[in-house]
Structures are given as structure tokens and as C-alpha cells.
Amino acid sequence: MSTTPETAAGSPVRTDGDGRRQGAEEQPQKLPMFALLALATAVFITSLTETLPAGLLPAMSRDLNVSESATGQTVTVYAIGTALTAIPLTAATAGWRRKRLLLTAMIGFAVANTVTAVSSAYGLTMAARFVAGVAAGLAWALLAGYARRLAPVRLQGRAIAVAMAGIPVALSLGVPAGTFLGKVTDWRVAFLAMTGLTVLLLVWIAAAVPDYPGQERGERPKMLHALRVPGVAPVLFVTLVFVLAHTIIYAYIATFLDDLGLGGNTDLVLLVFGAASLASIWIVGAQIHRRLRVLTVASSLLVAVAAAVLAVLADHTAFVYVAAVLWGLGWGGVPTLLQTAAGEAGGETAADAAQAMLVTLWNVAMAGGGVIGGVLLDLSGSDSLPWSVLLLMLPVIAVVVLARGHGFPARRQAA
């Protein structure tokens, strides 16, 4: 398994800017769960901040005096902020100490969510959401690598799985909880609660998460160089198309279920999806250090089968729930699998650059999925959504299967 210089087994001991010793001698022998859970909470905040407006659109649109479709663009502008800034900011801050960078990103979320909560002007709200997206670009490019550096080489996959668990928790529990809080109180309270959680997280990170130095000037990430590293391009292609396929239907799942006569069961279907996603995170975390390729192939196939079930058998309610289980099992571990694959494909010289490009393409795919799904909905109806997902998953499966030498190797480098 490729690692960064600070975590490589057998790497020479070096001192950082504060005179602390680094290298194999200080390599932990088990997962530092308290620190990793802090990173998972950061992932949770980034994911929930992005999707929270989806459950609060009617109330937000009334207070901001704009249409619900215009309010929905608060999700799009967040993704745009991430997509536009992840790569240049990652390069510009490569030399920063890691804890300082993480704290800066989290402060950005606290400020953006506070402004969103108190704003009564649509333009100011959109600006705050863009800033939140910029903070997300910094955080996402940093968090997977940070999790890897906290763990011994043999447990790096599990460390990333723990950190990335914040995604399904945010989608399956955070969004419904935030929506409920907004309904029983006010939508602004939901965003202020996010600010409060972020402030607590800042204290947690400062107290419990170890610091690491940034990269030396000669080690700074070079994006074009990363694309030439064998394996990086296949991982980035799979990221773009896989996330695009998922978002096309996930963004419009309420409409899809409503057209089936299951609009009242949307929360239950999402709960089933979320529970299966959490199970997927656990399975991937337990097996990723030995079976990254097998797990990625299985995830791709499960999502494709789920799409096929929704395309052909969605008239039967039971099969909708079966598809939700299959989809969750396939999707839940995907962030961990792709982050790990990108880090390993990039290796010591291009891991940060590969992660930054992955974050950018992930958000481009999310924004694109929302747009493409909306166009398909208007032109062909919700029945076209699962067929489109199935069509997109075919090249994903093909690339994962064919990238057996690099990207999703049949034989991974021994730790």
C-alpha cells in the first residue's frame, strides 16, 4: 500500500517544525478512535451543510422571498464553490500544517452557517453557501489523507472508513433530523445548530487530533503530474460517473417515489437506504485493506442491480425496499473505496493532488446529476431516472474491471 512519507513503514525518523520526532518509531499500533471520530464529525458537517437546505426549501423560500427552485440553488452553489476551489486551494495550502488547515476549514463552516441562519437576503445567503463550499473543498481534500496518517499502514483503509462514515450518517440521520428541527422550530435554528456543533468540533480537534506538517516546496501537489501517474485517471473517471449516476436519482427520490404512490413513505425508504449504507461502511472498513478491488466491483454491481430493479419492478412496493437495501449496500462504502484508491494510485508524490481532483469531480458530478436529473424529469418523467443510472453504471463497471493493473489492482502493494 502506498503511503505518505510520514506514515510509511520503515521510513526514517524526522523532526517536524516543532521539533517532534516522526516516522516509524511513533507509528500507532491501533486506530486512534477519538481523533478519527473528530474527522468523521467534520465529514458529517460538510455533508449535512451541503444537503440540509433540501429538507427546508419551503420555509427558506418564504423567508428569502424567492421560489423554491431558486432556493434549491443554495445546494448547487455549494457544490460549485467546492468544485472551483478544491484544486487551487489544495495546491496553495500544501505547505500548511494539517491541523491549522483543518481548523481553518471548520471555522469557514461556522461562519457560513451562521450567516445563512441570520440572512434575510437571497444574495447574501448564496454568498454564504459559496463560502461553505470553499471550506468543503479544503476539508475534503484533506480529511482522507489525514485519516491515513493517523493510522498504522495495515489499518489505513479502516481509518478512512471511520472518517467517511460521516457521509451516510449525515444523509440517513442528519438530514431528517435537521428537517424535523426546522419544522418544529424554525429553519434558521437548524443552521445555528450546525454552527454550535462546529464550535464544539473545533475544541475537539484542537484537543484530540495530532498535528502533521505540510509538504515541502519540492513535494507540493502537481495536478497534471498526478494525471500521468498510472491508476489515477481510472479512479477519477469512476468517481465522476459513479457519483453522477447516484445523484441523478437520489436528488429526485422524493419525486420518483411520489409518482409511484409512495410519497408518504419517502422517509422510511431513505431510512432503509441509510441503514444499508451504514452496514456497507462497516463491511468496507473491515475488508478494504485486503479486498479493495473486489469491494469496488461489488459496489458497482449492487448499484446497477438496484437501478435495474427500480426500472423494471418499481410497481411492486416490496421491490422498492429491496432496491433501497441494494443501493445502500452498494453506495455506503463508495467514498471510502474511491478515496483510498485515489490515495494509493497517487502514491507519495501525487496523493494530495489526486484527492483534490477527486473532490472537484465529486462535486461536479453532484451538480451535474441535479441538472441532468431535472432535465430527464421534465422531458421523460421519473421513470427515466433509474434507466439512466443503469446506463451510466455500465462503463463504471467496465473501467473498474479493466483497471486491474493500476487504479483498482488485483495485487496491491504490500504494506
N, C-alpha and C positions, 0 to 999 in steps of 0.2 A: 504494500500500500504506500503510495507516495505521501509524503508528509512535508510540513513546513520545516525549516531548519531548526526551529526551537523545539520541535517535538520528535524529531527523527531519532529512532533508536540508535544508540551508539554515536550520536552527534557530540562534538566536542563541547566542553563546558565553556560558557562565555558569560560576561557580565553585561547587564543592561545599563541604561543611563543612570540608575540609582545605585549601581554597584552590587546588585543582587546577582547571585550565580544562577545560570541557566544551563539546560542541557539534560542529558540522560540521567544524571545523578538525582535530579529533582523530579523525575517523571513519576506521577502518581500511579499507584497500583490498582486503584478502583475509581469509579466515577465520582467526582465531587458534586453530589446531587444538589446541594444547597445553591451552589454557583450556577449549575446548569438550569435549575428551576427559575432562577432570576432571568436567564436568557430566554427560557420558554415564556416567561411572563412578558418580556419585551416583544417576542414574536406575536403573542396573544394581542398585545396593544396595537401593534402595526396592522394585524389582520382585522381586528374589530374596528379600529378607526376608519379603515377603508370601507367596510361594508355596513357600518351602523346606520348611515342615512337611509339605506334601502328599507328598513323597517319603520322609519319615522317620516317618510316623504309627505303624507297628507298634512301633518301638523307643521312641518318645516315650511312647506309651500305656502300655507296660510299666513304664517308669521313673516315670511320674506316677501309676500305679495307677488309670487311668481307661480307658474304652472308646476304640476308635479313632474312633468318631463324635464323642465328646466332645473328643478331641484335635484332630479336624478343625475344631472351632470356634475354634482358635487363628488360623485363616485368616479366619474370619468376624469375630472381634472386632477384628482389624487393620483390616479394611475399615470396620467401624463406627466405630472411632476416627478414621479419616480423614474419613468422611462427616459425623460430628458436629462436627468441629472445624475443617475446612478454611476455611469461610466466616468464622466469628467470629475465628479466629486471623489470617487474612489481613487482615481489617479492623483488628485490634488492633495488628498489626506493620507496617502500611503505611508508617509513618514510619521504620522501622529501616533502617540501611544494609544493602545487599543481601548483602555478604559476611558480615557479622555474623549475619544471619538464616540464611544457608545453613550456616555453621559450627555454629550452634545446632542446626539440624535434624539435621545429621550426628552431632553429639555425642549427640543423643537416640537415634539408631540404635545407636551404640556401646554406650551404657548398656543399652538394651533387649535387644540381642542377647547381651550379657554376662550379664545377669540370667537370660535364657532358658536360656543354656548351663549355669548353675550351679544353677538352681532344681530342687528336687525336690517342690515343692508346686504343685498344679494352679492354685490361685487366684493365686499369685504369678506363675506363667507367663502366665496370662491377663492380669494387670495389665501385665506387661512387653510383651506383644503389643499391648495397647491403646496404651501409650506409643509403641511403634513406629509404630502407625497415625497417632497425632497428629503425630509427626515427619514422616511421609509427607505428611500434609495440608499442612504448612508447605512442604515441599520441592517437591511437585508444583505448588502454586500459584505457586511462584517460578521454577522451572527454565526453563520455556519462555520467559518474559519475559526472564530473564537471558540466555539464548542469543541472543535477538533483539537485545539491547542490545550484545552483543559484536561484532556483525557489521554491515557496511555494509547499507544498505536493500536493495539488489539481491540480497544473499546471505542475508537473514534466514531465508527458508524452508529453505535448506540448513543453516544453523546449527542450527535446531530439529531437522532431520532427524538431524544428527550427535548432538545431545544425546539424542534419543529412541531412538537405536539401542541404547541400554542395555536397552530392553524386550525385543526379540526375542533379544538375546544372553543375557539372564537366563533367558528361557523355554526357549530351544533348547539352550543350553550350560550355564548356571549351575545350573539345577535338576538335570539329570542328573549334573553334576559334584559338586554338594553331596550328592545321594543316594548316589553312589558313595563319597564320602569318609565319609559317615555309616555305610555298610555295612562298609567295610574298617577303620574305627577305631571311632568312637562318634558318635552323632548330635550330642552336645554339641560335638565338635570342629568340626563343620560351622558351628555358630553362632559359636564362638570364631574361626574363620577369617574370618567376616563382620566380627567386631569388629576383627581385625587389618587387614583391607582398609580398613575405615572410618578407622582411625587413620592409615594411610598417605595416604588421601584428604584428611584434614584438613590434613596437611602440604602436600599438592599444591595444595589450594585456597588456603591461606594464601600460598604462594609464587608461584602462576601465574595466579590468577583476579583480574582487575581488580575494584575496588570501585565501587559506584554508590550515590548517595544514595537514600533512600526518597522517598515522596511528601510534599509539603507538606500541611498540615492541610486546606486547601481542595480538594486533589486526591485525598483519600482515597477508596477504592472505595465506592460506594453500590450495594448489591445490587439493590434494586428499580429504581433508575435504569437499571442495566445491562439489566434485562429489557425495558425500554421502548426500548432502542436497537435500531433495525431490524437484523435479521440475527442477533442474539444468541439469541433463542428458538428459531429453526430449528436452529441449531448445537447447542444444548443438547438438543433433542429427539432429533436424530440420534445424539448421544453416548449418551444414556440407552438408546435402543432398540437401537442397533448393538452396544454393549458387552453388553447383556443377552442378545442373540441369540448372540453369540460365547461368552459364559460358560456358557450353558445346556449346550452340548455339550462345550466344552473342559474344564470341570470334571469331566466324566464320560467323557472319551475312552477311558480305560483300560477301563471297564466296557463301553462301546459296542463297542470292538474285541474284547474278550473274548467277548462274545455272538456276534460274527461268527467266532469261532475264530482270531482274530489277536492274542490276548492276549500271546503271546510276541514279537510284532513292534511292541509299543507304542513302544519306544524308537526304532525305525527310522522309524516313521510320524512321530513327533514331530521326529526329526532332519530328515526331508524337509520337514515344515512349517516348521521353524526356518530351514532353508537358503532356502526360498522367501520367508520373511519378511525375511531379510537382503537378498535381491535386491529386494524391494519397497521397503525403506528406501532403497536406493541409487537406484532409479528415481524415487521421490518426491523425494528430495533433489536430484536433477539437474533435475527438471522443475517443482517446486512453485511457483517464482516466476512461471511463465508459465501453468501449467495446473492450478491448484488444483481448479477445478470438475470438469474432465474426469477428473482422478485420483480425486476422491471418488466420482463416478458409477461409474467403472470398478471401484473397490474394492468398492462396494456390490454391483454386479452379480456380481463374481467370488465373493464370499462366498455370495450367493444361489444361484449355479450350483453351487458346491461342496456346499451343503446339499442341493440337488436331486439331485446325483449320489449322495450318501450315502443319501438317502431311497429312491432307485429302483434303484441299481446296486451297492449295497454288498456284494451276494453275490459279486461278482467282485473278487478281490483287487487286480487292476491298477487298477480304478476307485477303490478306496480311496486308493491312492497318487496318482492323478490329482486326486482331491478335496483331498488334503493339499497338493498343489502350488498348486491354485487358491485354497484357503483362505489359505495363507501369502502368496501374491502379493496377495490382497485385503486381508488383515489387517495385514501388517507395517507399512505406511505410515500406517495409520489414526490412531495417536496424533499423528503429526506433522501430518497433514491437519487434524484437529479442533482441535489446539492452535493452529495457525496461523489457521484460520478463526475461532476464538473471539477471538484477539487482534486480528485485523483488523476483525471485526464490532464489538468493543467500542471500538476506536479509542483515542485518547489519554485519554479521560475514564473509560472503563469496562473497559479491557483486563484489569486485575488482578481486578476483580470477576467478569468473565466467566470468567477462568481458574479462580478459586476455585470458582465454581458448577460448572464443567466437572469439576473434580477431585471434588467432592462427588457429582455424579450418576454419574461413572465408578465410584466405589466403591459407591454404592447399587446400581448395575446389577450389579456383580460379586457383591455379597452376595445380591441378588435372583436372579441367574442360578443361583447354587449352590442356593438354596432351591427355585426353580421346577423346575430340572433334577432335583433329588431327588424332588420330588412326581411329576413326569412319569414318572420311572424306576419308582417304586413302583406307580403307577396304570396305566401303559400300556406299560411296558417301554422299553428303549433305542431301539427302532425309532421312537418318537415324537419323539425329540430332534431329528433333522435336519428333520423336518416342521415342528416348532415354530420352528426357526431360519428356515426359508424363509418362514413366515407373518409373522414379525416383520420380515424384511428388506424386505417389500413396502412398508410405509409409510416406511421409511428411504429407499428409492429414490425414492418419490414426493416426499418433502419436499426431498431434495437437488435433484431435477429442477426442482421448482416454485420453489425459493428462488434464482432466477436474478438477482433484483434486489439482495437483501441476504442475507448468510449464506454462500452459495456463488455469488457473482455471475458472470455471463457476462463482464462487463467489470470488471476490478479497477482500483482507483485507481492511477494511475501513480506510480512511485517518484519 
